[in-house]
Amino acid sequence: MDLSGLFNKNAGTTSIVSIDVAKSLAYCFEENSLKVLSLQKVNKDATKIVSIKLKDIQNTRVQSMLNGEELQNDIVVQTRKNLGLNDETEYIVKSRIVGENSYESYALNYEVLSQGLQDVVSELKYIDKIIPDPFLFEGLYEARVLNANETHCFLFLDNDDAFLALYNKGGFGFTRGFGRYSLTNLCEQYKNNTGANIELKDFLNSLKNEGVNGAFFSVLDDMAFYISDIFNSTASLANAGISKIFIGSSIGAIPGLANLINQKLSIETIDFDFNKKFEAGDLDASCMNTIRYYYAKYILDDSLNFTAFSRPPAFLKRDGGQFLAVVAIACVLGLITPIYELGSALYYFGINHFEESKLQDIKKELSILEPDYKSKKEQVDNQKKQINELEASIATSKKLLDESQDKKFNYRSKAEFLSDISALISDVKVKTTHINFKNNEANIHIISDDDNKITALIEKIDKSSKFRVTTERISVQNTNSALFESNITVGFIK
């Protein structure tokens, strides 16, 4: 028995909150609106999503023919063995199927996760979804932000990580990190190339404003060559038929970088621009909070959800909670039954007394109104009889008038019509087989050895001020005859 819906006022909430861990901010999405709040002001019932870096997870390929819980246990055992994980260290292991009895497995150190999210968890208590960055883009296809029939590659540069992710026909296919070109490492390379002593904050501000220019060109060009080598040497990328590359960073679009990658790979490259739907609020330049929103809203599969901070089931969804609820309801029902029966008896007694009094009042009023009602009814009946007699007289007069008008037209107009039409028919030398009159119109069947004569007759009638003429077509009478025929309709103009 599921009683959770009885008291859960927030069931079905549409609020989704993307947590920017680095900034300790919450991006609250509801339909097309967006609010940026501190963690302390987040609605506890909203769906909360956080993403983790690719560098923080390890992966391996495993094979298993088991099912259910045994399958998951087998994947965990094989994953720890393949990756050589310390038996004393707790890992969260998730997997996705990549072929028959074949699984790609991912392991995340629980201590790394809990330390990285310590401040967030202390404020929010629960995090519904924790998803590795490369897997987030699937939500863009489910939301129809991107065309699921194309193959795309996503490149993202974070402060301390960098990765690419391949999506084929809307589904995740491949990911690879290139952390050596994270924004922090780009800064170090820039300092080594130029000898400049520059803080990371200042480097990022300059990079965001200047992009692929001057001293920045060398480090970005070096990164572009490295990415090109990955594409050329990795079969999953080289043979994927990629139609577009999307590139972004935690500081937003880097001017000229998309064009640089385009030149190196000869594949159309576009800056991340997934914030179009949301025009309100303080949007993050990287678009990653918006991408997390799409994932949380549209992706229901939790096979790659690494959260270790799930909220407990609602009290009434727990076995103990449901048992206590049933006991409490039973006790309350047991106590209120006698009171209910007494209250019902008093209620219905009062209702009956009121209705009886009301009935007597109605009968009294009816006895007063009844004589007047009979008199009024007799007057109404007499007036109805007079109306019926007048309607019958009017109908008779109308019938006589219509008959007179019809005779007047038939005897005079039909004679004039036959005379005039006969003259026109004789003039163009065509023949008629029959003439039928109906509703002030005549249907005439014409035959002739020359279709031009029929056309000439129609034109003559049409020019007359007395008639209007229509015809559907002029056709050969039959396949063995050289005669033409047509049905024309001639109306009288009064």
N, C-alpha and C positions, 0 to 999 in steps of 0.2 A: 504493500500500500504506500502510495506517495502522497503525503499530506502537505508537501512544501508549498504548494500554490495557495494554501489557505491564508497564510500570513506574510508571504514574501511580496512586499509592495514594489520591490525593484526588479521583479522578474522580467526578463526580456529587455533590459536596458540597452540602449543603442550607443551609449557613451564609450568611446575607446580612448585610452590614454597611452601615448608613446612617451617613454621616459628617456630623456637625454642625460645619461649618467654623468658625463663630463661636466655639464652645466648645472646639474641638480635641478632641472626644470621638467615640468610635465606639460606636454602638448595634448590638450583635450579636444578631441574631434567629436562633433555631433552633426550628422548630415553634412551640410556644406560649411558649417561654422567651425571656427577654431579659436580656442582660448589658451594662452600660455600662463601657467600657474606655478606657484612654488609647490614642492612636494606635500607640504602640510595641508594644502587646500584641495587635494585630490579627493573626489568622491570615492568612498571605500567600495562601492558596488560597481564601479566602472571596470571594464576589461583593461588590464594593464599589460603592456608589452615592452620588453627590453631586448636589445640584440647584443651578441657577443662577437668578439673578433675571431677571424679565421685562424690567427696565430695561436689562439688559446685552445684549439681542439686538434686532436690527432685522428687520422683515419686509416682504415685498412679494409681489404676485401675478404669476406669469409663465406664459406659454403655450409649449408645445413639443410637436412631433409625433415627436420622435426616440425612440430606445430605448437601453437598456443604458448603456454608458459615455458614449456621445455625448449621451444625455439629461442625465446628471449634469453634464457639461462645459457644456452649453448653459444649464442652470439657473444654474450658477455665474456664467457670463458675463452673463446677463440680470440676475441679482441685483445684482452689483457695479455694473452700469450704472444700474439703476433707483434704487439707494440712493446712488449717487455715491460709492462707496467708494474710498479712496486705493489706487492701484495698488501702492504701496510697502508697504502694510500687509497682513499675512497674516490672512485670515478663514477661519473654519470655516463652511461653508454646508450646511444640511440642508433637506429639503423634504418635504411631504406632499401627496398628490394630493387635490384638492377638486372635481374635475369632469373631464369628458373633455378630455384634453390641457391641463388647468389645474392649477397647483401653487401652494401657499402656501410661500414660501421664507423661511428664517430665517438671518441672518448673525451670527456671534459673533467679536469681535476676539480673536485668539489671545493677544495680549499681555495683555489684560485677564483672560482665563481663567487663564493661567499665573501671573500675579502674585497673583490671588486665591487660588489653590490651591498656592502655592509651598511653604508649610509642610507641607501634607498630602502633596503628592507627594514631598517630601524624606524623609518617614517611610514612606509606603506604596509608593512607586515606581510602582504601577499603580492606575488607577481604571477599573473596567469600564464604568460608566454615568455620564454627566453629562447630566441632563435638566432643561430649563427648568421652573420651578415649575408653571405652569398646565397642563402636560401630565401631571402625576403622578397626577391623580385617576382616570384610566382604570383603574388597578389596583384601585380600590375596587369597580368593577363586575365585573371578571373574578373577584375574590375573593368576590363576592356579599355584600359588606358593604352595598352600596346596590342598590336595585331598578333594573335596567337598562331597564325599560319606562317610566321616568319621565324628566322633564326637570328638571335641577337647575342652580343657579348657585352658584359658590363665590366667596366674598369673603375675601381674606386681607390682613392688615396686618402688614408686616415693619418692622424698624427703619428701613430705608432704601428701602423699596419697598412698593407696594400694587397689587393687581390683582384683577380678576374673571375668571372662566372659566365659560363655558356648556357644559354637556354634555347632548346630546339623545340619548335612548335609549341611554345608555352610551357614546356616542362624543363626542370633542372637537368643539365647533362654533365657538367664538369666544372671544377673550380681549382684554382691554383693561386698560391700566395706569391707575392714578390716584395716582401717586407723591406728588402734592401733599398727600395725606393719609396718608403713611407715619407711623409712630410718632414719628420724629424731627421731622417737620414739624408734627405735632399738638402736640408739646411747644413748638415755636417759636410757634405760633398761640396756645397757652394763655398763654405768657409775654407776648405782645403784648396779649392781651385783659385780662389781670389785672395786668400790670406786675410779676409775681412773678419773682424770680431763683431758678430751680429747675434743678437738674441733671437730665439725661435719666434717670439711674438712679432718682432720687427720684420724678420724674414718672411713670415706668412702674410703680413700686411703688404709688403712690397710685391710678393709673388702674386697675390690676388689682384693688385692694381696694374702691375707691369706685364705679368705673364711671360710668354716666350720672347723675351727681349734681352739684349745686352748680356750681362753675366749670367742671367738665369738660363739662357739658351743652352749652354754647355751641359748642365745637369739634366735638363728636361730632354735634350736630344739624346743623351746617353741612355735615359730611361726608355725613350721611344725605340731605340735600337734593341734594347733588352727585351721589350715586349714583342717586337718584330721577331726576334729569335725564338721566343716562346711559341708564337703562332706558327712559325715555319717548322719547328722541330717537334711539335706535339700533334699527333695524328688527329686527336679529337677536335682540334681547332683548325688544322690545315685542311681537313676534308669536310668541314661542317657546312660550308656554303653560307657563311655569315652575311646577312644583308645589311646590318647596321651595328655599329659599336656605340655604346653610351658611356661617357666618361664623366666622373664627378669627383669631388673631394670634400673633406670636412669643412673647408673654407669656401665652398661653392665653386663656380666655374673659374678655371684658370685661363685667362685670355690667350688664344692662339694654340692651346694644347690640343684641342680636338682636331684642328687643321694639321698640326704636326703629326699626330697619330695617323690621320687620313693619308698623308703623304708617304709615310713609312709602310703602311699596310695596303694601301689602295682600296680601302673599305670605307664607306660613308661613316663618319664619326660625328656624334652629336653630344653636346653638353647635357648633363642631367637637367631635366625641366619637368618635374612631376608635381609641381605645386599649383598648376593652372586652375584646378577645381576650387582651391581655397584662396579667396581673396581677402579674407579678414584675418586679423591676428598677426603675431610676429613670426612669420614663417622662417624656418631654418634654411640657410643658403644651401646646405648639402642635400636637401630633400629627403634625408634618411628617415626623419620622423614621419613624413607623409608616406613613405614606402612601408614603414612598420604599420601604419594605420591600415593600408590596403591589405596587408598580410593578415592582421588580426581580424579584419572584417570579413574577408572572403575565403580564407583558408581554414577549413575545419579539421584537417588531418593534423594530429598532434604527435606523429611519429618522430619528428625532429624537434620537439619541444623539450628543452633542457631544464625547465624550471624545477627547482628544489624547494620552492616557496609557495606551493599551491595553497589556496584557501581551503579550509576543511569544508566538507559538505554542510549544507544548511542543517540546522538542528533537526528539522522534520524530515530530512533525507537520511538521517542516521537510523540504524535499527533501534538503538536505545531511545532516541527521540521519538520515533514513531510509536514505540510501545507505550511510553509515558503519555503521549498525546491521546492514544486510544483509551488508556486508563482514566485520564482526566475527563475526557468527553463522556465516558460511561458514567463516572461519578456525578458529573453535572446533570446528565440526563436523568439519573436515578433520583436526584434531589428535586428536580423541577417538575417531574411528571405529575405528582399530586397537585402542585400549585397550578400547573397548566390546565388540569381537568376542572378544578374549581373555577379558575378564571374563564375557561371556555363556557361553563354552564351559566355563570353570571352574565357573560357577554351576550350569549344567544337569548337569554331571558329578556335582557334589555332590548335587544333587537326586535324580538317578537312583540313586546309591549308597544314599542314605538310604531311598528308597522301596522298593528291592529288599530291604534289610535288614528293613524294617517288614513287607513281604509275607511273608517267611519266618517271622517271629515270629507273625503271624496264622495261618498254615497250621499251625504247631506247636500253638497253642492250640486250633484247630479240631479237630485229630486227638484231643486229650484230651477235648474236650467232646462229640464226636459220639455215642459210645455212650450217655451219659447223656441226650442230646437225644432219641434214638430211644425210650428207655424212657418219658421224660416225655410224648412225643408220643402213644405208645400209650395211656397213662393218660387224656390229654385227650380222645382220640377215643372211648374207652369212656364217659367222662362225658358227652360231647356226645350219644352214642347214647341214654343213659338219659334225658337231659333231653328229647330229641325225643319219646321214647316217653311220658314224663309229660305233655308239652304236648299230644300227640294225645289222650291219655285225658281230660285236663281239657276240651279242646275238645268231645269227644263228650258228656261229662256236661253241659256248659253248653248244648249244643244241645238235649238232651233236656229240660233244666229249662226252657228258654225255650219249647219247644213245649208243654210241660205247662202252663206259666203262661198261654200264649196261648189254649190250648183251654179252660182254666178260665175265663178271662175271656170268650172268645167265646161259649161255650155258655150261660153263666149271665148275664153282664152284658148281652150283646146282647138276650137275651130280656127281661130286666128293662127295658132301655132302650126296646125297641119297645112294651112294655106301657105304660110311663109316658108316653112321648112321644105314643102314640096317644090316650091319655086326654086329654092337654092339647090336642092338635090337635082332637079331637072337641069338647072343651069350648068352644073359641073359634070352631068352625065354619069352618076353612080346609081347603084340600086340599093334598096332596103329590103330586109327580110321580115322585120317586125319592129313595132314601136310600142313600148310599155310605159304607161304613165304611173307615177307614184310620188306623192308628197310634192306637188308642183314641179316635178322634174320628169323628163322623158328619156328613156334609154332606147337608143336607136342602133340597130345592127346594120352596118354598111358593108357592101361588097363591091369590088371594082377590079378591072383588069390592069389598072395602073394605080400604084400607091400614091402618086402625086395628086391624083384627082381627090382621093380621100383627104389628103393634106389641104388641098385647095378648099374643099367643103368646110373643113374645121376652121380655116382662116376666115372664110366668109361669115360663118356663124359667129365667130369671136368678134368680128368687126360690127356686128349688128347691135343696136342699142336695146333690143328687146330680150336678148338671150345671153347666157354665159355657158361656155362649153368646156368640157374636160374629156380626156381619153387616156387610157393606160398605154396602149401601143397599137401599131399597125403591123399585122403579121400575114404571112402566106396562109391561105385557108387550109391546105393540106399538101403533102409532098407530091401528089400526082396532079396538082392543079396550078395554073398560073394566075389564079385569082387572089386578091388581097382582101382582108377583112379587118374591121375595127368596131369596137363597141364605144359609142360616144354618149356622154350624158349631157343633155341640154336643160338648163334651168331657166325658168321664166323670171324676167326682171319686171316687177310690178311698178 
